[in-house]
Amino acid sequence: MSKYWSSLVENLKPYVPGEQPKMANLVKLNTNENPFGPSPKVIEAIQKELNDNLRLYPDPESKALKEAIAHYYTDHGIKPKQVFVGNGSDEVLAHIFQGLLKQDKPILFPDITYSFYPVYCSLYQVESETIPLTDSFEIDPADYKRPNGGIIFPNPNAPTGRFMVLQHVVEILEANPDSVVVVDEAYVDFGGETAITLVNDYPNLVVSQTLSKARSLAGLRVGFAVADEELIEALNRVKDSFNSYPLDRLALVGAVAAFEDNQWFEDSCNGVINERERLTEKLEELGFEVLPSKANFVFTRHKEKAGADIAASLREQGIIVRHFDKPRISDFLRITIGTSDQNNSLIKALSEL
Ligand SMILES: *Cc1c(COP(=O)(O)O)cnc(C)c1O
């Protein structure tokens, strides 16, 4: 602490990202990166952009990328003006908190969810109320029928991996016509169903997605939101009061190329899904309970052994998974789906425990 700090900074409890250790031969299953890597077309596009143009500012409106995203969702009638892009979906979410969720009444989110939400609440001084997940770690739409200043949840939820059917999302939307409902779809491409199909029916719906997970571009920092034009306009106002150029030239061309290589994207998602199903089976054979996951990770606990102990033993063998020391989930581990080899190392280490 320093006397030069603002009182806001003094009271912040910043988000702690999963660690990125610099150990050799690490089996890194702790931050939900995609082990299959980005499309070669993305690398090519970025290499082509490495030229003297870097002295020029990028397009402040990221027009080409908005068009690529709208085109990808063209079957659902999405127009470029309904797309907002940012430096990772974390930045998009931050602008959503400041521009759409800061209201007179508290916003609602699940008790077990993405731990960045309470951090944005403290940064932007948004009041919040947490709603417990059910005993089976599901979101019950009936719990979201109460006065609120907005609602946000990931679907699939993190770190549980559980997916809520769109019918239930609709139930929440219909019960809350006066609030913005944000569906954070960071993991939707691993077997979920996107609520972007609902955007043109619900002017209060915002769907956010990222290129970090399914498109394997966590290092490029690109995220986006799709919503009614008026909600997007709010986000543009926040963005243009904060940073006119959140996406650099390399990120822009790389992201556009990612949306142009569907085959790579689909193969990569299917690879993750197949490994997830295989790992789930193996874990169950080893006495783990695994929540049904539609994400690129599983949330699992052993029937006898403590989560923290398992995480520590794995670590000694160079395998890093995520453990949250929090109420209700302290015995769970969140394990990112790796390559077959990585998953085999994990299974081997667990069976020797
Ligand atoms: C990973 C993740 C994000 C953020 O991803 P970015 O890398 O910032 O695009 C957002 N929400 C959830 C639930 C996530 O797990």
The ligand as an SDF file (V2000), in Angstrom:
LIG
                    3D

 15 15  0  0  0  0  0  0  0  0999 V2000
  -11.1630  -17.9620  -20.5220 C   0  0  0  0  0  0  0  0  0  0  0  0
  -12.4520  -17.2850  -20.1550 C   0  0  0  0  0  0  0  0  0  0  0  0
  -12.7390  -15.9880  -20.5600 C   0  0  0  0  0  0  0  0  0  0  0  0
  -11.7360  -15.0270  -21.1170 C   0  0  0  0  0  0  0  0  0  0  0  0
  -11.0750  -15.3300  -22.1750 O   0  0  0  0  0  0  0  0  0  0  0  0
  -10.1130  -14.2920  -22.9030 P   0  0  0  0  0  0  0  0  0  0  0  0
   -8.8460  -15.0480  -23.0360 O   0  0  0  0  0  0  0  0  0  0  0  0
   -9.9720  -13.0450  -22.1000 O   0  0  0  0  0  0  0  0  0  0  0  0
  -10.8080  -14.0560  -24.1810 O   0  0  0  0  0  0  0  0  0  0  0  0
  -13.9850  -15.4600  -20.2870 C   0  0  0  0  0  0  0  0  0  0  0  0
  -14.8930  -16.1530  -19.6040 N   0  0  0  0  0  0  0  0  0  0  0  0
  -14.6460  -17.3880  -19.1660 C   0  0  0  0  0  0  0  0  0  0  0  0
  -15.6940  -18.1080  -18.4080 C   0  0  0  0  0  0  0  0  0  0  0  0
  -13.4110  -17.9810  -19.4140 C   0  0  0  0  0  0  0  0  0  0  0  0
  -13.1480  -19.1860  -18.9240 O   0  0  0  0  0  0  0  0  0  0  0  0
  1  2  1  0
  2  3  1  0
  2 14  2  0
  3  4  1  0
  3 10  2  0
  4  5  1  0
  5  6  1  0
  6  7  2  0
  6  8  1  0
  6  9  1  0
 10 11  1  0
 11 12  2  0
 12 13  1  0
 12 14  1  0
 14 15  1  0
M  END
$$$$
